Amino acid sequence: MITQIYSIQTPEEAQLCIDCGVDSIGIAAGVGTAAIPAAIPFERGRKIFSLIGDRAQKVALTVADNEEDIYPVLDELAPDVLHICGNRFFASADFARRLRERYPLVKLLQAIAVTGSKAVEEAVHFSEFCDFLILDSVKAGIDGIGAAGLTHDWSISKRIVEALEGSPCKVILAGGLGPDNVSEAIRKVRPYGVDSFTKTSKDGRKDGALIAAFVKNAQAAAKELSL
């Protein structure tokens, strides 16, 4: 069970995550025309990733609406994982092949909008060429998949986890998760990892106490279930 925290905006917030034992730390790289919450410029992103080093997995999130806008994110930030969560450009087998040719060390993560049973079919499709899937919620007025602060139907997420059992593609559960509900979510879905953005923040900034509680509760639930 891994814990993942989005969207870090300063090196100090990244250090909070490291101090709390977060496994995967994400930043939002704002490129193209899409509006994305907590997006930061490349220069600050490089400082954050430099501070993290190899102490946690570094994830760059983008809602870019075309492939060419994604490559500067990789060139400028050199993340461990590329997170595609836009609602105009999605990963494909051809894109995954080109990505691995140009950036052989970068893992590919595709967001899945869990808005109905169709998400199961979509997850199975993307699992064929992605390293990770993140099961997330959507909200009107926010470009892309995620940052909604809302939970979704965990029974559908559970079906996705079950459908991908034995697959090398790992499933991360997101969408309105925080210290108050992460244990229940893990018990119901049993994902590879859990992610939090909105509910580990206060007034738009990451909160150390909330992050620590999220990690503690997630780890306790995972231990209870031997995950």
N, C-alpha and C positions, 0 to 999 in steps of 0.2 A: 504494500500500500504506500503510494507516494502522496505527498501534499504539494499543491501548487498554488501560488499566490500571484494574482494580477491586481492592478496594473501599477507597477512601481514607477514613481516619478522622480525620485532622488536617490543618490548613493546612501543617504541615511536610512531611507526606507528599506533599501536592499539589505543593509546591515541588520536592521530589525528582523527581517526574515531569516537571515543566516543565524542570528542569535537564537531564534525560536526553533531552529531545526527544519526549516522548510526545504524540501527536496528540489523543487523546480520553481524558478522565479521568472515572471514574464513582464515584458514592457510592451506598450502599444506604439508601434511605429506609424505615424500618420503620413500617408503618401496618397497621391491621387486626389480625387474630388470628394471622397467619402468623409463624413464626420465620424469621429471615433473618440469615445470618452477617454480622458487621461492620456492622450497622445503626447509624446515628447519628441524633441528634435534629435537627430542622429548624434550630435555632439554629446548631449547628456546621456543618451543611451550607451554610448561607448564608455563613458565614465562609470556608469552603473555596472556594465558587464565586466569592466576591468576590476572593479572592487569585488565582484562575485568570484571571478577567476574560476577555479575548478571546485569551489566549495558547494556549488549547487548547479543544476542544469539551467542553462540560459535560454529563454524562449522569446522570440520576436513575433509579435502578433501584427497582422496586417489585414486591412479590408480593401487593399488595392483592387481595382476593377479590371486589371489586365496583367498579363504575365511580365511584361517589360518593367512595370513599376515595382515588381517584387525583387528583382535582382539587385537594385541599389540597397535595399534593406539588408540583404545578405552580404553585400560587399562592404557596407559601412559598419555593420554591427557584428558580423561573424558569430551568429548565434549557434547553439547546439541544436535547436529545434525551430523550424519555421511553422507558425500557426496561421493557417488560412481560414478566415472567418467572415469574409465578405459575402454579400448576397448577389454579386454579379460574376465574380470569378471563383471557380472551384477547382480543386486539384483534379488531375486526370492522369491516366497511365502514361501518356506522352509527356506531360509536365513532370511527373515523378522521375521518368527516365532522364530528361534533360537536367533536372535538379541534381540528380546523383552523379551525372557526368561532370557538371561544373563544380559542385560542392559535395564531394563524396562523404564528408563527415556529418553533413546536416541531415537531421531526421525531419520527416514530414508529418504534420499534424493537421487534420481537417476537422472543422467544426460541423456538427450535425444539429440541425434545428429539430428538436423533439416537439413537434406540433401535432403528431398523429401517428398512426400505425405505419404510414409510408416511411417513417424514419428508420424502421428496421431494415427495409429493402435498401435504402440509401446507405446505411451503415455497412451492410454486407458488401455493397459495390465498392465503396471507398476503402474498405479494409484490404482489398486485393492489391493495393499499391501504396498505401499509407502505413507509417509506423505507429501512429497514434490517431485515435478519434476522440474528440471532446463533445460530450452530449450536453447541449446547452439550450437555453430558452431564448425567445425573441420578444421584442417589445416595440410597439409602434413609435416611430420617431428616432430610433437608433439604427444607424446603418450597420448591416451585418448581423451575425449570430452571436448573442451573448451580451454581457453588460446590462442585462435587463433587471437584475435583482429579484427575479421571480423564479420559483420552482416550476417544474413541469411534471408530467405524469411519469412517476418513477417506475410504474409497471412496464411502460414501453422501454425505458432505459434498461430494466432488468432483462427484457426480451432480447435486447441488443447484446448485452453481455453474454447471455446464454447462446445466442446465435454465433458469436465469435469465439466460443470456448475452443481452445486449441489453436487458434489463429495467432501468428506472431504479432498481429496488430493489437495494441493495448488500448483499453477504454478508460477514459477519464470522465468522471461525472462532474458537471458544473450546473449553474443556474440557481441563484438564490441560496447558496450554501453558506453557513456560518457556524459558529460554535454551538448554536442552539439546536441545529438540526442535522449536522454532519454525521453524528452517530447513527441516527435513524436511517439516513440515506444510505450509509454503508451497509447496514443490516439488510435493507430492502433490495439494493441493487448489486452489491458485492463487486464494485469496479476495481480496476487496477490502481486508480488514483482519484483524488477529489480536489476540486479547484474552488477558490473563493476570490471574489473581487469586491462587490459592494458591501458585503456583511463583515468584512475585516477592515473597514474604513470608517472614519469619523470626519465629517466636514470635508470630504474629498481627499483625505490623506490616510495613509495606513496607520493602524493603531496596534501597538505592540501587544497589549493585553488581549485584544481580540484574536490576533494572529496566534499567540501562544495557546490560547484556549482552543482554537480551531485545530491546531496541530495535536495538542494533547488529547482531545476528544476523538479525533480521527485515528490516532495511534491506538488508543484504548479499544475502540470498536474493532479495529483490524486484528488486534491481539486476541480479543474475545472470539473472533471468528476464524482465527488462524490464517488470515489473509496475508 
